[in-house]
């Protein structure tokens, strides 16, 4: 059973996901855009259905308030439940993601330094000793590693169509395969220069379909009943969050060291070269995020927080940040029950 302080963490996690889906990026206008309704009390009847949308800035203010409270009130460790229950480092880790989405790079560095050591090998100096795993495959097979800051565990009562759709959508053994990797054009899988065959993430976490015509992501490789855990926050993301913030702030040496640490875990012989400007380092980090976090739900949020267009492969066009299609519309059911949204 969640404590009140854990509930604040969960509220922050959920509101950040919602504001990314249904509102324009904070960085577009410093959060002045219309956001979503901010409900801060339990609803026991229909009296308070009608609540207008708060601004994006107001939503982010609440998210950070909840995470600051969570950091202060959560325990240092959750024992055997460190991966599935929030602790202090979980709140700090999520803050780096939220602050990065706000473009507050110095604050990302400040928070990140609480759980990322000053030099390699990078790890969390206090609380749960988060660190990269030596073998990236282990993160998606054993689940309870120190790299897994927060994951959603699954059981047979969570079949595809409810909480866990990952294995069902990706796995060739299911006979479904709703999603495969884009192996041509701008797809990251096609970039064999930035992502060579020597990288364990390509060699061990992707596969050819039986007939070789499709490229599969095998991070979630379990078969029915599809109980692979869903990674929500991993330590590699935090290293890349801090790296990007450092690069934006002009600290290229540490930014590159963090970037190299993530790459070297999967490809020990690869060395980044030519990273002499903030722009070149940031671009390398953004590319690394596409590789490291592939299939984990970061691609579109990463485009949005930087106000970049979203490429629509099927429609053959790019959707700019000013387009109404850039985010999802408020669902009809919500608009039907809330007249002020």
C-alpha positions, 0 to 999 in steps of 0.5 A: 500500500502506497504512503501519502508521500509515495502517492505524491511521487506517482501523481508527479509521474502521471501528470508529467506523462499527461502534460507531455501528451496533451499540451504544448511543450514548456519550452515553447513559451515558458509554460504559458500554453493551456495545459490540463485540469489540475485535480489535487483533491479526491473526487467522491461525486460529480460536484467538481467535474467542471475544472478549467485547464491550468497552464503548462507552467502551473502543471510543472510547478505542481510536479516539481512541488510533489517531487521535492516533497517526495525527495524529502519524505521518501526512504533512502532504500526500499530493500528488495522493492527498490525497483518497484517502489519509490525512494529518494533517488527515484524522485531525484531521477524523475526531477532530472527528466522534468527539468530537462523538459523545461530547459532548466539545464543548470537545475538538471545538473544540480539534481543529477549531481546528487545521484551521479558521481563526478567522474567515471565509473558513474554511480549514485554516491548515496541511497540506492547505489545506481550504476550501469550494468556491465551487460545491457541485456541483463537490464531487460531480463533480470529486472531488479538491477541497480540500473533499473531505478523504476519499473512496472512489474507484470503478472499473468493477470496483466495480459496484452490490452491492459497494462503490458502491451510491449511483448505482444507488439514486438515479439515474433513468437506471438504472431502479432508484431504490431511494431518493427524497426524502421530499417531504412531512411531516417530510422536509427536502425539504418544508421550503421555508422552511429550504431555499428554492429559491434554494439551489443544493443544492436547485436543482442537486443534486435533480431531479424524476423524469420524470413529476414524481411523485418527488423525486431526489437527484442528488449521484451522477448518473453512469450505469452503471457508477456510478463516482461517488466516495463522500464520507466526510469533507467540510470542510463537515461539519467546519465544522458539527461545530465550529459545533455544539460552539461553540454548545453551549459558548456561543460563539454568534458563531463558531457562527453564523459557521460556520453562515452560511459553509456556507449562504452557499456555496449561497445567498448571499442567505440570512441566519440570523436569531433565533439568540439562544440556544444551543438556537436555534443548535444547532437551526439547525445540526442542520437545516443538517446535514440539508440539507448532508449529505443522502444521505451517511449522517449523519441517523441517527448525528446522532439517535443521538449526541443520544439522539433517537428515530429516526422510522420512516416506514414503521411510523409510530412513533418508536424511543426510545434505550432500545428494543432496535431503536435499533441493529442486532443483532449479525449471526448469523454473528458470534454463531455464530463468537464464543461470547462476544459 
